[in-house]
Amino acid sequence: MADLKNNKKFIDWFANKWKPHHDLNTYSGWKLMSKITPEDQILDIGCGYNVFKKHLGDRIYGIDITNPNADSVISWEEYIPHKEFNVFFVLGSINFVSEEFVNEQIAKISKYAKPGSRIYWRQNPGIPGRGCGGVGKYDTPVFNWSFEYNEKLSKQNGFKVVDLKWELRQRRIYAEWIKLW
């Protein structure tokens, strides 16, 4: 597995420069709140500033590799879930390195997800982020998500894509997956 936590430029970018823009995302921003039921237990992988916490309280647990607002400052690769989660927010965090690395991260979600669990995604289709300047800014390739990769990687990991569309303002892909087996 790639070791993003030891990439100093990557960590510096997300610790000191990146800011959330949930208001700009039609589907993967605040609208996600309407998808959550009172019974849901949510793991926010790469939660950043952990902005959903004030609305969902202890039903959401945020992990982030750099941000001290997370419930745990830890990488997804190192984190071992401390309880069962049936919803996973992956809003821009599994977007880096290679198909192999992305698939390893998805396989880990699959390991902890039970049938019926849901993933809500914001994915980067290989477009450098606002102001990041692409690879040179943090020396980490951006994975080229596509509708085809959603179908392929979801099936490989026991999920089914139930919604897939463009987040036009942010030039990102919004996806919803449900765990089948």
JOTACOR-V77232 format. One line per field, one symbol per residue. ss: DSSP state (~ for helix, > for strand, _ for the rest). psi: psi as a letter, one per 40 degrees, with the letter a starting at -180 (. if undefined). A space follows every 10 residues. Layout:
ss=???
psi=???
//
This chain:
ss=___~~~_~~~ ~~~~~~____ _~~~_____~ ~~~~~_____ _>>>>_____ __~~~~~~~> >>>>______ _>>_______ ______>>>> >____>__~~ ~~~~~~~~~~ ~~_____>>> >>>>>_____ ____~~~~__ _>_>__~~~~ ~~~~~~__>> >>>>>>>~~~ _>>>>>>>>_ _
psi=iigdeehddd dddddediii fddehddebd dddeehidei hhhhhfebef dedddebeei hhiiddheei dhgiidddhh heihiehhhg gedgeibidd dddddddddd dehiheiihh ihihfehhih edeadddefh ihigiidddd ddddddefih heihihgdde fihhihihhd .
//
